[in-house]
Amino acid sequence: MKKQINNPFILALKAYNLTVEIHHHSAYQIVLSNDTPFTSTIKGQLCERIHGFLIKPQVPHFCVAEKGSLNVLNIEPYSNVGLELSNRFGQNEDHIVFHSPSETNTFFQTGQDTFDIYTIIDALLSTLPTVQYDERVTKIVEHIKTNYFRQDITPQTFADVVFLSPSRLAALFKQQTGSSISKYLLWTRLRQVIYLTLSEKDRSLTDIAYDTGFYDLPQLNKYMYEMFGMPPKALKHNSDLIQVY
């Protein structure tokens, strides 16, 4: 792949020839076809031969893409990216369906009819206001990146790194990222879980849970299902059909 997606609140996957059962999760989700129209049922409404959709958190849905591949983006709802997406829904609207590449272009303002995942994400991020991050927030981000696997991380751990009280640091972090430190840590851990599950197929899920900062496999299962609508076991069983960006 040509580059990594560095925004920690966007988890992007590519799924090949995959049928996903009815599920819901606490993230915004964007699903886009790479090549062939697919079928999805969203809140009991059948959508045939579509090219993509955007749904709010907790909206039940499933997809059937027996041919071709799908790009799937999960986005933390209280991050700046998630908050920007929330503003794109109309009143009482909880999902948006894209029937053609041109509809996707219009929605994401990509300037071209494309389903290229990097073009979509770049267009989405370009709508966010430019933020000059406080060096203390940057330091916390780096600390999480190198210490996410530690199970003894607490709010006081982060406060000690930048010499602020936990409450002041929490307020500063949320002001600049839109989300909380705990959510940032959780998404960092889950991204690593998914990467290890797909790339190191012989490792047990219990080992992966311990090595990414979770207390045990049940805790990992809980957060994976809550955030992405599937347990890591389902991801592992489909590891030949899914890749992470």
Buried (B, 14 or more C-beta within 10 A) or exposed (E): EEEEBEBBBBBBBBBBEBBBEEBBBBBBBBBBBBEBBBBBBBEEEEBEEBBBBBBBBEBBBBBEBEEBBBBBBBBBBBBBBBBBBEEBBEEEEBBBBBBEBEBBBEBBEBEEEBBBBBBBBEBBBEBBEEEEBBEBBEBBBEBBEEBBBEEEBEBEBBBEBBEBEBEEBBEBBBEBBBBBBBBBBBBBBBBBBBBBBBEEEEEEBEEBBBBBBBEEBEEBBEBBBBBBBBBBEBBBEBEEBBBBB
